[in-house]
């Protein structure tokens, strides 16, 4: 089932004598001003916004028989927590996540309220940000019934934007995934820039390689080593390249074959997370099936804290939307789950699968578990065993 949540705008965006008035939607009360003031480091923030917008407009993986052109790109989400601004996006295939945090010392005024809205990054807006030079001022207003970006030269046209349900599920999964990531290594930004420049541009290999720290900077290897992180499709890090000249350090985080990269910059930081495989989107990772976190908060790797994200949506992430959970409940309802003295038998499609509890977690004899283990959440048989009669109990 495809779910799309529509943002509603009170008026079209217009370009007037006082700057660009870009319509937005949502917020904790009806169209408040979240922020209104100058940006302290316009080139840093402009480059970061362009990187976030570029991720939203890119499809890094196209399934066979599907044209990327038929898939609509979504626009970045902006959140104010009363202290800083966060701009977030996901790639069209939901396998790359990017977030720009504009820190309190990067804002010329204190945000007036907390809230979340959607920003229309159309062609003229991107052109205005790209044309911003060092001394040019940048004035940003977020909220009320508009987002206003004022530079020396800017124009934009508003459009009504549906937020895909897959984005909602991906953001919920990312909350779970980010909590499990572990710090791996810290590099000077120039080292990551050199690594990306040595790779053939446009080579989107699906192979998993390991970024290994070394005396001369990070290098690619086929095997993991101390402080390394696994990366599938190094080319998916390309959107951060223009920002590396502004960055001081890059922190790498890893978990299995997934990775995250945190760029530290003056007054801002950029977080990019890559899914464990080029063909895998975050929406299908299955972390919600084990964790049960069904809210729309986010997780900040920089300091290990949670932040509020008040999505202007009619529906929140719900475990009931997970196909595996629905399939597990159907197995329980059909009487396909039979507990034994030390295991559970789950019959599906005419085959009996054995689910056992071990010190390392449940195990199943199905092909899904043989391929993924618990790395993408439990299989439907383990979920059914959890919901069915207890081991050693009556069938």
JOZIBEL-V763211 format. One record per residue. N is the residue number from 1. RES is the residue in one small letter. PHI is phi in whole degrees, -180 to 180 (999 if undefined). PSI is psi in whole degrees, -180 to 180 (none if undefined). Layout:
n/res/phi/psi
N/RES/PHI/PSI
N/RES/PHI/PSI
This chain:
n/res/phi/psi
1/x/999/131
2/x/-97/128
3/x/-120/130
4/x/-129/136
5/x/-107/125
6/x/-92/135
7/x/-85/142
8/x/-115/133
9/x/-109/143
10/x/-83/-24
11/x/-159/162
12/x/-70/156
13/x/-72/145
14/x/-139/156
15/x/-110/112
16/x/-120/-176
17/x/-65/-21
18/x/-98/9
19/x/119/-170
20/x/-86/124
21/x/-111/101
22/x/-103/120
23/x/-69/143
24/x/-135/-174
25/x/-143/150
26/x/94/-174
27/x/128/165
28/x/-67/-30
29/x/-127/175
30/x/-68/104
31/x/53/59
32/x/-80/167
33/x/-84/121
34/x/-85/-42
35/x/-151/145
36/x/-152/108
37/x/174/-178
38/x/-82/153
39/x/-95/131
40/x/-72/-36
41/x/-124/76
42/x/-53/-44
43/x/-62/-37
44/x/-66/-49
45/x/-67/-41
46/x/-62/-45
47/x/-64/-38
48/x/-66/-42
49/x/-64/-38
50/x/-65/-38
51/x/-66/-44
52/x/-63/-42
53/x/-67/-36
54/x/-65/-40
55/x/-61/-44
56/x/-63/-27
57/x/-99/7
58/x/-112/138
59/x/-111/112
60/x/-85/-19
61/x/-138/130
62/x/-118/114
63/x/-60/151
64/x/-54/135
65/x/82/2
66/x/-116/130
67/x/-91/131
68/x/-61/-27
69/x/-65/-22
70/x/-85/-7
71/x/-96/128
72/x/-82/130
73/x/-76/144
74/x/-97/165
75/x/-103/155
76/x/-60/151
77/x/-101/137
78/x/-120/134
79/x/-128/136
80/x/-112/132
81/x/-106/13
82/x/91/-6
83/x/-131/-37
84/x/-142/172
85/x/-114/140
86/x/-125/131
87/x/-115/125
88/x/-126/151
89/x/-156/164
90/x/-127/148
91/x/-67/165
92/x/-61/-27
93/x/-95/3
94/x/61/25
95/x/-102/-7
96/x/-132/131
97/x/-118/138
98/x/-134/140
99/x/-142/126
100/x/-101/122
101/x/-104/118
102/x/-93/110
103/x/-75/164
104/x/-54/-38
105/x/-77/-1
106/x/-97/-2
107/x/-110/134
108/x/-79/-2
109/x/-150/160
110/x/-82/132
111/x/-55/140
112/x/-84/-22
113/x/-161/168
114/x/-97/147
115/x/170/173
116/x/-137/143
117/x/-151/180
118/x/-115/140
119/x/-115/130
120/x/-87/102
121/x/-95/80
122/x/-87/-180
123/x/-56/-51
124/x/-59/-37
125/x/-64/-45
126/x/-64/-38
127/x/-63/-40
128/x/-64/-43
129/x/-67/-40
130/x/-68/-28
131/x/-87/3
132/x/-77/123
133/x/-103/173
134/x/-48/-55
135/x/-81/-7
136/x/-69/137
137/x/-79/155
138/x/-137/119
139/x/-109/131
140/x/-127/130
141/x/-124/128
142/x/-122/120
143/x/120/-159
144/x/55/-121
145/x/-118/30
146/x/-161/161
147/x/-119/122
148/x/-112/122
149/x/-116/120
150/x/-118/114
151/x/-122/-171
152/x/-69/-22
153/x/-157/115
154/x/-157/151
155/x/-157/154
156/x/-157/160
157/x/-125/128
158/x/-78/147
159/x/-141/152
160/x/-78/128
161/x/-118/120
162/x/-82/136
163/x/-95/116
164/x/-61/143
165/x/-59/-27
166/x/-66/-31
167/x/-64/-43
168/x/-61/-47
169/x/-65/-39
170/x/-64/-43
171/x/-63/-37
172/x/-67/-42
173/x/-64/-39
174/x/-63/-32
175/x/-60/-43
176/x/-70/-45
177/x/-64/-45
178/x/-62/-35
179/x/-64/-28
180/x/-90/-14
181/x/-66/148
182/x/-124/141
183/x/-60/140
184/x/-118/-55
185/x/-158/160
186/x/-124/132
187/x/-125/151
188/x/-62/142
189/x/-57/-34
190/x/-62/-30
191/x/-69/-43
192/x/-67/-37
193/x/-61/-43
194/x/-65/-39
195/x/-62/-45
196/x/-67/-36
197/x/-70/-25
198/x/-81/-13
199/x/-90/144
200/x/-63/123
201/x/-67/134
202/x/89/-4
203/x/-83/99
204/x/-101/67
205/x/-67/139
206/x/-84/-6
207/x/-66/145
208/x/-90/121
209/x/-116/163
210/x/-114/126
211/x/-86/111
212/x/-110/129
213/x/-71/147
214/x/-151/172
215/x/-58/-35
216/x/-96/9
217/x/116/176
218/x/-69/149
219/x/-137/164
220/x/-95/139
221/x/-142/160
222/x/-85/-14
223/x/-124/151
224/x/-72/160
225/x/-149/176
226/x/-58/128
227/x/79/7
228/x/-89/160
229/x/-130/148
230/x/-89/137
231/x/-133/123
232/x/-100/116
233/x/77/71
234/x/-57/-27
235/x/-62/-18
236/x/-72/-10
237/x/-88/-3
238/x/-55/-36
239/x/-59/-20
240/x/-84/-12
241/x/-53/-48
242/x/-63/-20
243/x/-87/-17
244/x/-66/-24
245/x/-72/-20
246/x/-93/-20
247/x/-81/152
248/x/-99/-52
249/x/-132/161
250/x/-128/125
251/x/-105/129
252/x/-104/138
253/x/-126/148
254/x/-144/159
255/x/-161/111
256/x/60/-122
257/x/-104/9
258/x/-96/162
259/x/-151/161
260/x/-139/149
261/x/-133/125
262/x/-116/113
263/x/-94/122
264/x/-95/125
265/x/-132/163
266/x/-61/120
267/x/72/4
268/x/-158/166
269/x/-149/153
270/x/-124/130
271/x/-112/129
272/x/-125/129
273/x/-118/135
274/x/-112/135
275/x/-68/162
276/x/-65/-16
277/x/-148/150
278/x/-58/-34
279/x/-87/2
280/x/-108/128
281/x/-97/157
282/x/-66/-26
283/x/-65/-20
284/x/-107/16
285/x/-73/-23
286/x/82/10
287/x/-64/-32
288/x/-65/-25
289/x/-67/-30
290/x/-98/-39
291/x/-82/-38
292/x/78/12
293/x/-79/109
294/x/-117/34
295/x/-109/-174
296/x/-116/29
297/x/-76/166
298/x/-121/172
299/x/-127/132
300/x/-100/112
301/x/-68/-25
302/x/-60/-42
303/x/-130/9
304/x/67/36
305/x/-121/160
306/x/-93/144
307/x/-125/150
308/x/-80/139
309/x/-133/104
310/x/-92/81
311/x/-65/132
312/x/-81/69
313/x/-123/156
314/x/-81/-17
315/x/-136/147
316/x/-106/163
317/x/-54/136
318/x/-136/129
319/x/-60/-25
320/x/-64/-19
321/x/-78/-9
322/x/-79/121
323/x/-59/-37
324/x/-65/-38
325/x/-69/-39
326/x/-64/-41
327/x/-65/-38
328/x/-65/-43
329/x/-65/-36
330/x/-65/-38
331/x/-65/-42
332/x/-64/-46
333/x/-65/-29
334/x/-86/0
335/x/78/22
336/x/-84/-1
337/x/-108/117
338/x/-126/114
339/x/-77/147
340/x/-116/-171
341/x/-66/-32
342/x/-141/16
343/x/-160/176
344/x/-129/136
345/x/-100/126
346/x/-121/118
347/x/-98/125
348/x/-143/129
349/x/61/31
350/x/82/0
351/x/-114/136
352/x/-94/122
353/x/-108/143
354/x/-105/124
355/x/-110/125
356/x/-124/150
357/x/-93/136
358/x/-133/167
359/x/-59/-23
360/x/-97/9
361/x/112/175
362/x/-69/154
363/x/-131/149
364/x/-134/154
365/x/-90/9
366/x/-81/166
367/x/-68/-34
368/x/-60/-48
369/x/-66/-37
370/x/-62/-32
371/x/-86/-45
372/x/-111/-17
373/x/59/-135
374/x/-102/9
375/x/-67/-22
376/x/-120/32
377/x/87/164
378/x/-69/152
379/x/-73/171
380/x/-67/-26
381/x/-72/-40
382/x/-65/-42
383/x/-62/-40
384/x/-66/-40
385/x/-64/-36
386/x/-66/-34
387/x/-91/-18
388/x/-82/-170
389/x/-60/145
390/x/-68/153
391/x/-58/133
392/x/85/-6
393/x/-96/-177
394/x/-70/147
395/x/-81/none
